[in-house]
Amino acid sequence: MRRRRAVAVQHRFLTAAALATAALLLAGCTAAGQAGGSDSADGKDDSVKVGLVYSRTGLLAAYGKQYRDGFMAGLDHATKGTRKVAGHRIEVTEQDDAGDPGKAVSAAKNLIGKGYKVLAGTTDSGVALQMAPLAAQNKVLYVSGPAATDAVTGINAYTFRSGRQSYQDILTAGTMLGDAKGKKVTVLAQDSTFGQANVTAVEAVLGARGAEVGSVLAPPGATDLTPFARQVKSAGTDLVFVAWAGSTAPALWTALDQQGVLDAGKVVTGLAGTASYPVFGAAGSKVSFLAHYFPGAGGGNAVEQAMLDAVEKAGGTPDLFTPDGFTAAQMIVRAVEKGSATDTAAMAKALEGWTFDGVKGTTQVRAEDHALVQPMFVARLKGKGAGATPELVSTEPMDEVAPPVKPSAG
């Protein structure tokens, strides 16, 4: 496994497409997965209580629903439909954090006070960074979800993650560059905290491999994006890395296409959820996408097919972050089955170093820092508008896009 230098990455590694999807607001749903009664003859409650704290409403509600649907499907899959493991029933209580760290911490404290030993969820990176210390302080197992901030990896002995992290995104983009030494990379972004953080990240990851990294930064309020597209074109770059947020995304991609940037060299950005595909318009077929997941990316392996079938049967639609929920359920069942129903240190120990068949393929919980080492994908869009669909170009092996080891802080 390769060892690479760590980098601080902006906690929301969302492209314009991702934020377009995040703008969807979904209605809240009621708590689910609650199991009443007792599994033991003496009336003692032997259940394992899991608190699912995620964005059921708010800006990231679309992602939250994907995660929740995947979690319930994964729980049924991992327990063969019984919701029981090692004689213990898994009880799930859902709490809405609405993307607010304060609400998440309040909900988590309430659950911990009621005896919950396991917390999962977290659609938002800012929430994850508040939840992780709480887990360590109270010695509860915490499995973070779609939150991509690299800072979650190695943060403490009780925190794990069920999704990818930003470093894996950037390394996937780097695979499209080939040998980086002497190559020129231009980051196109807005002159904001988000945009500047992406410049810093690309410099740290691809710059360390020998690439010359430059940037074109547009004012966040700019609506005429043609001048910035021209700057990128004149830079004569080998790879353009686009990190764009907001409603001007369609105008950006139109400008890049009209100025010939998409025909002059490799242009890469992140592939977000299904609802974001129309953002790219006619330019979509000319862009290379680094992808965490899209339905079918796993090649139809048995676990992926089980997730797809279960979510669709329940009336949901598999999407970008559905695997994160499914994987979290697999991890929790493993922690109870091979660790303990009550001893969270034993739960954590049972997860460390575990290699398993996941939705995306072979996946590993790295023992040193609890990173989730997993395959990543390169994709392209076929068609445009509402008819656009992703097509797999390549699968990047988990070791090739593994983040650098960051030993747990304890």
Disulfide bonds with the S-S distance in Angstrom:
none
